[in-house]
Amino acid sequence: VNKTKMKKLIKLIEEKILREKMTLKKSIKYILELKLEIKGFKNSGEK
């Protein structure tokens, strides 16, 4: 995953959180789940 793609992804996530005005707990859970997804994506992409 290149850096510009990551920056775009992060911006989208931030906008999504702001737009939905999630509670802090929900947004933290969402970010943690997303980090796991990104980790899994990176690992599968490195094969």
SULPE-V656135 format. One record per residue. N is the residue number from 0. SS is DSSP state (H for helix, E for strand, L for the rest). NEAR is the number of other ideal C-beta (glycine too) atoms within 8 Angstrom. Layout:
n=<N | N>
ss=<SS | SS>
near=<NEAR | NEAR>
//
This chain:
n=<0 | 1 | 2 | 3 | 4 | 5 | 6 | 7 | 8 | 9 | 10 | 11 | 12 | 13 | 14 | 15 | 16 | 17 | 18 | 19 | 20 | 21 | 22 | 23 | 24 | 25 | 26 | 27 | 28 | 29 | 30 | 31 | 32 | 33 | 34 | 35 | 36 | 37 | 38 | 39 | 40 | 41 | 42 | 43 | 44 | 45 | 46>
ss=<L | L | H | H | H | H | H | H | H | H | H | H | H | H | H | H | H | H | H | H | L | L | L | H | H | H | H | H | H | H | H | H | H | H | H | H | H | H | H | H | H | H | H | H | H | L | L>
near=<7 | 5 | 5 | 6 | 8 | 9 | 8 | 8 | 9 | 8 | 8 | 8 | 11 | 8 | 8 | 8 | 11 | 7 | 6 | 6 | 5 | 8 | 5 | 6 | 6 | 8 | 10 | 8 | 8 | 11 | 9 | 8 | 8 | 9 | 8 | 8 | 8 | 10 | 8 | 8 | 9 | 9 | 8 | 7 | 7 | 5 | 4>
//
